[in-house]
Amino acid sequence: MRNVTLSIAIITLFACGGQSKKGLKTEIVLNDSIFNLNTELKSNYVVEVWYTNLSNQDSIANELKTIDDTLNISQLVIKSRDLAEVVQITQWKDDEATDIYFKSKIPNKTYKAVKANLVSFGSKGNKSWDIGPSSSIQYSEFIMLRKNAIDTLSNMVKSMTSAMANAQATLDFITTFHSDDSTIISLLGIWNTKEGFEIFAKQNTWGEKPYWEPYAKNDHHMFDVVISASKQEMRIYK
């Protein structure tokens, strides 16, 4: 397994107010380097896409520093190798924090944001995966062509990702997110070689018509990791 060894700092605090008679100890585990995809963390994601070019991709990616770490759990920033996009995926601690951040975003011709939930996984038995700086990322967006298409396409994508995970030796992990407004399925694949997805794509022409074509437009690129960070909080009663 290619999981990156974590460097973890543990800060132990005693909570004020609402303590049990035995005392409530709160341990906050900070991890400064790794975004973790986990089957148990399914809600409160925000997916953002900047449409970029040679002149601005690096500057946009470099401006995306870790957001308020009292509110967000994790942050992933990736930039496409063809210079066309920068994508940021953040997870927030609750609905309120998610809404505060999401409502601060203003979409335009070169930027969009959606609230999303993690829906499905395809992996070789893994329930979580760490995205490190050497990860090779495939990010695809299926943009629905009509209302109510997401359920049908979701089942197709789920079957496809499961088959890919079992058949592709160079694919470590693959997962999908659904936007809250049911307009977008985001697919995130982690390949263990930079050429993995290109080889897979050449081997699979999807037939005369891609399976998604009646339901959605599919925009996909290969990405490299710019920022990968996470924070978890654990409460231990003693």
Summary of the structure (lengths in Angstrom):
residues: 238
radius of gyration: 18.8
end to end distance: 34.8
largest distance: 67.9
contacts: 705
relative contact order: 0.23
helix: 18%
strand: 46%
